[in-house]
Each structure stands twice: as C-alpha cells, then as structure tokens.
C-alpha cells in the first residue's frame, strides 16, 4: 500500500526538481533571449501534464479513459506535425543561443543579404541593413544555409 505513495512522492520530487533545474538553466543561460519565459512556461506545462499523467496511471484513474488518452495522443502528434516549422525554429534558436558564434551587434550575411544583428529571438533573428531595412531571419535558416558572421571584434567595434 505504501509503496504506491512512495512512488507518487518520488515522482512529485522529480517533477519539482526538473522545474527548478529548467528555470535555473533558462534564467542563467538564456536570460537575454526574447521568448525565454515562454519556453519556461512550455516546459513547465509539459512537466505538469507528465506528472498528472503519471499520477493518474499510478492511481488507476485512467483505466476507464484509455480511449480519450489515445485520442489526445493522436491529436498531439497531429499538433506537432502542424507546428513542425515553428518547433524547428525554436530548436535552432536554442542552439543559436547556447553557441557563442552569434551575438547582438555582429554582422551576418546569408546569401546576398547582409545586416547587423539587433535582436535575438527564440524563433528568429532580426538584423538591420545599411539602408535601414529590417531583415527577419528564421533560426532554421542558420542550420540550412551558408552563413557568414563577422563578430564585433573582427569588424573593429
């Protein structure tokens, strides 16, 4: 009887620990990235949903609702496929942020377009051209195309 309570308690402790580790990483490593708090909210929501699913399965609450859970799972797969482009941009944005290759103020050139990076977002980079135009570059393009980056130090700024 008590072994079920211990596993529930352990699950809760793991979920809370995951939340605090995620919050620490996002606040320390990604605090300059626009949309970092949105990412924390998404991860927190996933942790809560996972915890509810585990508790429901552990306590036997979902035995009657297996069809509903399966339908929700299929819906989430369809949702993931529909948001595939955005998820790729978010994943690339996290990679861009953790690499030290690209920073605000660097000059970036993709194909024939060049600009100075003025904003780093979770899904895009905003650069300013010499004539004052704004370039919005999806983060996924950094993984797909040849990108030339001139750091501020290389340009003498």
N, C-alpha and C positions, 0 to 999 in steps of 0.2 A: 504493500500500500504506500509506504513512504518513499520507495524508490522512484515512483512517478513524480512525487513532489520534489525530490532532489533533482531530477532531470529538468523539471519545469524551472526550478530556481537557477540551475546551471544555464539553461537557455536564456533566461532573463539577464543574468550577469554577463553572458557573452554578448547579447544584443546591446546592452548599455555600454559595454567596453568598446564594441565596434563603433557605436555612435561617437563616443568621446575621442577615439583614435582618428576617426574620419574628420571630426570637427577640428582637431588639433592640426592634422595634415593640411586641411583646406585653409585654416586661418593662418598657419605659419608659412606654407609653401605657395599658396595661391591667392593671398590677400589682395594682390594688385590686379588680378584677373577679373574683369567685369563678368558677372554671372556666377561667381564662385559660391555665393549664398544660395543661388538657385540649385547648384549642384549639391550642396549640403542638404537642401530640402528634399531633393530627389532621392539621395542616398538614405536619408532619414526615413522617408516614406517606404522605401524598399525594405529597410530593416524592420519597421513596424509591421508591414504586410507579411514578411517572412516569420516574424515572431507570432503573429496571430495565426498564421497557417500551421506553424509547429504546435502551438498550444491547442488549437482545435483538433489536430490529428492525435496529439498525446492524450487528450481528454475524451476522445471518441465523439466529438461534436460534429465531425464532418462525414461520418459514415452514411448519414441519410442524404447528404448533399453532394455526393460524388459527381453526379451529372452536372450540377451547377459549377463545381470547381473545374471540371473538364471543359465546360463551355467558356468559362472565364480564361482558362489557359489558352484555348484556341484563339479567343479574342485578343489576348495579349500578344500572341505570335503575329496575328494579322496587324495589330497596332505597331509592333516592332518593325514589320516589313514596311508598313506605310511611312514610318518615321526613320527609315534606314538612312536617308541622306543626312538628316539632322544628327542622328547618332554618330555617323561617320565624322561629321564636322566637330561634334563635341569631343569625340575620342582624339581626333587630330589636335584640337585646341588644348586638351590636357597635355598631350605630348609636346606641343609647342611651348607651353608654359614651363614644363619641367626641364626642357633643354635650355641651355644658356645661349643658344645661337641667335635668337631673335629678341630684341628689346625695343621699347619705345625710343624713337629718335634715330633708329637705324634706317638706312636706305635699302629699299627692296626693289628688285626687278624681276618680273615674271613676264616671259615672252618679250613683247616690245613696250611694256608699260613699267614706268618707274615712279616711285614716290617715297616719301619719308613716313615711317610708321608713327601714327599719332595715338592709336588706340589698339589694345589687345582685348579681344572678347573671347568668350567660350566657343563661339561658332564662327567668328570672322576676325579679320584684321582690317583696320581702316588706315589708309595711307593718304597723304596729301601730295598731289603732283606739283610741279614747279609753277604751273599756271593757276594754282588754287583749286583744282578739281579734287574731288574725293574718290578714292578707289576703295571698293569693298571687296576684299579677297576672302572667299570661304577657306577655312583652315584645311579643308580636304585638298585644296589645290597645292598646298605646300608639300603634300605627300605624293602628289601625282605629277606635277610639272617640275621643270628645272627652275630653280630659284637662285638668284644671285643676291647676296646680302652683304652690304657694306656697313660694318659696325661704326658707331660714332667715333671710336678711336682711330679706325682706318681712314676716316674722312677728315680727321683733324679737328673734331668738335670737342 
